[in-house]
């Protein structure tokens, strides 16, 4: 079974007609498939490659970091210079009342972090959840 068939069988599809291009290389703004055909990448890895694939400065920064360590816990437990410097940079560009950054890997973690922050900031221990709230708003006349 080839890679495309394995992809279609074992990777959850996000559409009924996935492109299923077998990408073997990405450089700058181009992608190359297994047959050597090149494509312009207009998605950019959904922001993860917004400076292009394999940008030399990004690769240099990655190698520098890998020489120190690859990954340690990032949720405010260990002091890590790159994370601290980035948080400081972001805080300098935010309103004064927003002076801390919570780094996450996904939207789910961001929501969890927001819930924890709300509990911490309000000293309340309960969270109310709503189901079909938007639909209910449409049925209510707002004055």
Order of alpha helices (4+ residues) and beta strands (2+ residues): alpha-beta-beta-beta-alpha-alpha-alpha-alpha
